[in-house]
Amino acid sequence: MPARDLTLPSYGARVRDFARRSGLAGFWAWWMRELGPQLPAAARTALARRRTRPVLVFAGDHATLWRPVIEGGDISMRSAATLALAGDAAADGRAALLSPGEAATPRVVVSLAPQDVLRKKVVLPAAVEENLVQALAYDLDRHTPFKPEELYFDAVVVDRDPARGTITVDLAAARRSAVDPALRQVAAWGGEVVAIVPDPPATSARSRLNLLPVQWRSTRALWRRWQFWVPVILLAVLAAAAIAIPLWQKREYAIELAQQADQARARAAVSETLRAELNARVGDYNYALERKYAFPGMLAVVDTVSKVLPDDTWLTQLEMKTMAKGKDVQRELLLRGETANAGKLVQLFEESPMFAQPAQRGPTTKIQPGPGEIFDLGMQLRQRPPPAAVAIAVPDKPPPGEPPSQPSAGAPAPAPADPAKAAADMKGKS
């Protein structure tokens, strides 16, 4: 019995069985079928060409070499040479197997003739699928007229019946005596057999059966296969994209927000500058108005004094002084003259809303002869409330649909242009 029949399933077989039971194999096959048509025709053809090996068909005293060719964008097998097995066959075979662009050791597939292959469909319990080849090796003499040690064989599952719990297996076997001469001949030509298939050359690339013993198959390390690196590279690219794209988007968003913040900060700085300048100008403007309108004008004071004094009184001196006490400013009015009753003057000026704290500055002096008295009064002027605030600037013509501007608090009323008119207004108010 061959050594391969008595060994446990290889690591690759276990992986394939796990992929089949978990559904990964079916998903991968579906994915490749869907992805294949999306590839460019040139890339799809180049990939198929890379996976297709030259095929040797042995018949009698000669062998026919079939090579893959590209016709109309598809891969097809064409007969390239006929090699004699007698005479100077080694040199001719080595020259025929080698072609430009191929490795020093050509890798070929041996296609068996139909008369050299025993092929049948076998129904087995589904439980043997995990160790299909080993199970068939123990029971091979029941399915073929030969002993297991006389055969090369392989089997694949082609159908499953979950209801009955069975599987249908495509079993292919060939006698070693018919295959070994072909293997020795390929070795003599300097080639390497990678598969022995029971299918014709035209369909050998799609064959799922490989009668070559597992221990004779040349397999490259996993890390040296493109099937390993392509998914790894794709996963690395996807992972990098999944990390980099959100970071890049957030970076762009942060830059945009920073630019907007800088623009808003610049506008705010301009607004603050304008507000400070406006407040300074309003303060300067209000300072002059406050100094001007804080106390009644001289004409209004003279008019009020003349109304307060009785008819038997006349003035010899009227003086107004401005005194500063810290930030506060006060105005004091000094009156000197003659009157019939000096004590009554204090009461008269107390009743006037323009004056405050009237008092004698010194003792009164009797006039001799006569009933009159010389008085000397001092009093303070009351501060007036600030005028009503008006808008700082009012447009001549408001925009269409917009009501006229209303006075706003914060800016004092402008001073009248005519001082005489202002004095008359104040006199009327008094």
C-alpha positions, 0 to 999 in steps of 0.5 A: 500500500502506498505510504501516502494512504496510511498517513493522516491527512496533511495540514493543507487537507485539514485547512481545506476541510475546515474551509469547506465546513465553515463555508469559506471555500464556497464563499471564496469560489463565489467571490472569485467568480464575481471578481473575475469578470471585473478584472481587465481582460489583459490581467485576467488572461495573464493570470490564467496564462501564469496558472496554466502549465504545459501538458505532456501526453504519452502514447506508444513510442512518442509524447505530444507537448501541448502549450497554452496560447492566447487566442482572442483573449482566451487561453487554449491548449495547442500542440507544440511538438511531438517528442520521440521516446527512443534515440536521442530523446533526452536532448530533444525533450529538454530543448522542447520543454524549455522555452524563453521566460521559463524557469531552469526546471520546467514544470509540466502536467502529464495527461493520461489517455482514457484507456490508462485511467479507471474512473467511476462515481462512488457513493459514500457516507458523508462522515468519510469526507474529512478523511476521504483519500485515506478511507478510499485507500483502505477500500480501494480493492473493492472499487477497482480490480487492482491492489492499492499498492499498484495504483495512483489515485485521487478523488473529489466530492462532486455532489452531496445529499444531506437528506441521506447523509451521503456524498458522491465521489469522482474516483480516478485511478491509474496503474503505476506501471503505466504512469511511472515510465512517463515520470521517469521520462520527464525527469530525464528531460530535466522537467518536473511533474506537478500533476497527473490528470485523467483529463485531456489537455484542453481541460487539464488546467481545470481538472480537480483530480491529481493522481500524483502522490502528495509526497511527490508534489513540489509545494513552495512555502506559504510565504513564497506564494503570491496567494499568500502575499496578495491577500496580506497586502490587500488587508494591509492596504485596507487597514491603512486606508481605514486608519488614514482616511478618517484621520485625514478627514478629521485633519481637513475638518480641523484645518477648516474649523481653525480657518473659520476660527481665525476669520471669526477672531479677526472679525472680532478683533476688528469689531473690538477695535471699532467698539473701543474707538467708538466708545472713546469718541462717544466719551469725548463727545459726551464729556464736552456735552456733560460739562456744557449741560451739567449746570444752567447757563449764565443767562438762565442764572441771571434770569432766575435770580432776577425773578427770585429777588424782590423789587426792593432789592438790587445787586452790587456784585454777582459772581459765579465760581467753578470748583472741582472736588475730585471728579465732581465739579460744583458751581457756586454763585455769590451775590452781594447787594442791598435789600429791605429784609436780608433774612428773607432772601435765603428762604426765597432762594431755597424755594428755587429749583435751580439753587441749593444750600443758600446761606449768608456768608457774613453778618448783614450790615444796616444802612444808615440812614434808612431801613435797608441792609447789605447782604452777602449770599453764597449758594450752589447751582443744582446739576441738571439731568443729562438730556435724552439720548439720541442715535449716534448716526441716523441715515437720511433715507432708511432702506426700503421696508425698514422703519426709521431709526429710533433714538437709542440710549447711550448718546446725549442730544446734540447742543442747540446751535443758538445759545440765546435760544438755549437760554430762552428754553431754560428760562421757560423751563425755570 
